[in-house]
Amino acid sequence: MKYKIFGKSEWGSDIIEFLCHELSIEYDFVEIGDNFKSDKTILSVNPLGRVPMVETPNGECLIESLAIVYHLTEGKSHLVPDTKNGMTYFHQIMAFMSSSIYPAILLYFHPDHYVSNENTEDLMNRSKSILETYLNYLENKIGEYIVGNSLSVADFYLFTLLFWLEEDHFLENYPKIQNFYNKMLQNQTIMKVRKIQNERKTV
Ligand SMILES: N[C@@H](CCC(=O)N[C@@H](CS)C(=O)NCC(=O)O)C(=O)O
């Protein structure tokens, strides 16, 4: 039995797909349709109707990107720091990305999910300014990678978030983040997953 990743290319499931490739974990990808919020199979796995979600080889269902990342990397990964201090900082950045940046991105790109039509512009403006504060924080932290001097799963997580922000020109004022993003575009795992995703589109 393999893992099953439920998701859509360029959505939050990218984080999990990058990670599975990087760790050579075999999986089947279940592409969600446009009506996935009312799809009974999806809702039986995740009543919240959100992705990413995965089914483990023994049939357990996991939701929340952070929890899935921790499940997949637990105890066996070159993709997490190997020191106690490194781990402490890693947890901080992972929590910051999943509980601060990701939700603010949802507010910015989907304001209509949260407020009435007359307030969407205001919500977009406010979430944009919050995102800029977050990017500024990261700009002051980021080096070659976001945690220490070697690639970690935090980099794949961050790349997925930046991919959405780049579309709306958020990265232009953050040269170090932009450099990191450009470098990750050339990452072998990311390039391989993008190729697979393109092949899936044409099937
Ligand atoms: N906190 C969740 C957020 C997941 C999430 O909001 N995913 C988006 C796609 S990137 C989604 O499924 N949106 C559908 C919806 O909520 O309607 C996580 O980290 O996994």
The ligand as an SDF file (V2000), in Angstrom:
LIG
                    3D

 20 19  0  0  0  0  0  0  0  0999 V2000
   -4.3690   24.9310    7.7930 N   0  0  0  0  0  0  0  0  0  0  0  0
   -4.5360   24.1410    6.6130 C   0  0  0  0  0  0  0  0  0  0  0  0
   -4.9580   25.0550    5.4540 C   0  0  0  0  0  0  0  0  0  0  0  0
   -5.3550   24.2550    4.2460 C   0  0  0  0  0  0  0  0  0  0  0  0
   -6.1010   25.0850    3.2170 C   0  0  0  0  0  0  0  0  0  0  0  0
   -6.7570   26.0900    3.5290 O   0  0  0  0  0  0  0  0  0  0  0  0
   -5.9980   24.6630    1.9490 N   0  0  0  0  0  0  0  0  0  0  0  0
   -6.6850   25.3310    0.8700 C   0  0  0  0  0  0  0  0  0  0  0  0
   -5.9580   25.0660   -0.4580 C   0  0  0  0  0  0  0  0  0  0  0  0
   -4.3390   25.7110   -0.5290 S   0  0  0  0  0  0  0  0  0  0  0  0
   -8.0650   24.7210    0.7100 C   0  0  0  0  0  0  0  0  0  0  0  0
   -8.2240   23.5290    0.7400 O   0  0  0  0  0  0  0  0  0  0  0  0
   -9.0440   25.5880    0.5050 N   0  0  0  0  0  0  0  0  0  0  0  0
  -10.3670   25.1620    0.2620 C   0  0  0  0  0  0  0  0  0  0  0  0
  -11.3400   25.8120    1.1810 C   0  0  0  0  0  0  0  0  0  0  0  0
  -11.0570   25.9880    2.3770 O   0  0  0  0  0  0  0  0  0  0  0  0
  -12.3930   26.1190    0.6650 O   0  0  0  0  0  0  0  0  0  0  0  0
   -3.2250   23.3950    6.2980 C   0  0  0  0  0  0  0  0  0  0  0  0
   -2.1630   23.8840    6.6770 O   0  0  0  0  0  0  0  0  0  0  0  0
   -3.2750   22.2990    5.7190 O   0  0  0  0  0  0  0  0  0  0  0  0
  1  2  1  0
  2  3  1  0
  2 18  1  0
  3  4  1  0
  4  5  1  0
  5  6  2  0
  5  7  1  0
  7  8  1  0
  8  9  1  0
  8 11  1  0
  9 10  1  0
 11 12  2  0
 11 13  1  0
 13 14  1  0
 14 15  1  0
 15 16  2  0
 15 17  1  0
 18 19  2  0
 18 20  1  0
M  END
$$$$
